[in-house]
């Protein structure tokens, strides 16, 4: 059930290209700006004669002017990401954890689905008690 998150990201990584960008400045969003929760690097990189700008998806310890390794899909360079594990895989891991946690709670909590319950999936899912 969680494999689509990882397959999609793996395909994105296989098709993506590497480049070197430059950190311009730290941007600030509206959510938690006082606490520093919404800080992100603004990065630019060149593709031929064009210059592409994008916002990193999390606060990184980068200085303005510092080179940054990035990955981008050739057909859509605006979807570029910083080439770091947390930046590339963090969203997939976070999205796959929620369904996994829900399934664990449903399976291990005896008050939600009793132990002797058989779950039958067909045209209409239903529970059958024995």
N, C-alpha and C positions, 0 to 999 in steps of 0.2 A: 504494500500500500504506500510505502514511502519512496519506493524506487523511482517514480517519475521525477521527483525533485533532483535526484542525482544523475539520472540519464540525461535530462534536459541540460544540466550544467556541464556534464561531460561532453556532450555534443557541442555546446557553446565553446568550451575550451579547445576542442580539437580543431574547430573551424576558425578560431580567433588567431590574430597575428600579434606579435610582440612589437613594442615600440618603446621609445624613451620620451617621457614628457618632462615638463618642468612645473614644479609647484609655484603658483603665483602668490596666493594669499589664503588666509583662513576665512571661510565664510561662516555666517551665523544664521541659523533658522529661527523661527518663532518659538518652537517647542523647547523649553528649558534653557533659553539663552543665558539667563542669569546664572544658572548652575553649570553652564558649559556643556550641557548634554547634546546640543545641536550644532556643534562645531564640525566643520568638514573642510578638507583641502579643495581648492579650486585649481585644476591642473589643465595645462594646455600641451598639445602635441601637434606635430606637423604630419600631414599626409600629402605628399607631393608638394604642390603650391598652396594647399589649403591649410588653415590652422583650425584645430578643433578644440573646444573647451568642454570640460565636464566637471561635475562635483563628485568628489570621493564620497563613499557611502558611510564613512565613519572618521572620527578624529584620529589622525596619525601624527606621530612625532616628526614632522617635516618642517624645514625652514624655507622661507621664500627664496626662490632661485635654485633650490636643490633638485637634481635630476631624480625622476621617478620612473621605475619600470612599470609599464602598463600593458594591458591586452585589450584588443577591440575586435569586433566582427567586421570583416572587410566591407560588407554591404551596409553596415550601419555603425559608423564610428562614434556616433553620439552615445552608444551603449558601452563605452569604454569603462574599464575597471582597473584599479590599482592591482598590480601583479603581486599580491600577497595572499596567503592562505585565508586569513580572516575576511578579507575583502571579496575574494572569489567564492568561497564556500560558506561564509557566515549566514547568508540569507537562506540557502538550501537547508542547512542544518537546523536553523531556527524554525522554518516552516515544516520540517519533517518531525520535529520533536513534539509538537502539539498533538497530532493524531496518535503518535506512539504513546504519549502520556495518557490520553483518553482511553485507549485500548487497555493499558495496564490497569488503570483505575477500574474500568468495567470488569476486567477479568479477575482481579484480586480482591475486590470489595464484595463480600458475600451478601450484603444487603441490596445491592443493585440487581444482580442476576444470581439467583440461588444456584448452588452447586449441581443439583440434579436436573437443571434445565437444559433442554436440547434446543438449540437454535437452528431452525430450518429456513434456508433461503430458497425461495422459489419465486413464483409470480407475485406472491404477497408474503413478505417476511412475517413470521409469527413465532411465538414461544410455545413450547410444549412441555408441560410438567408431568413427571412420572411419579 
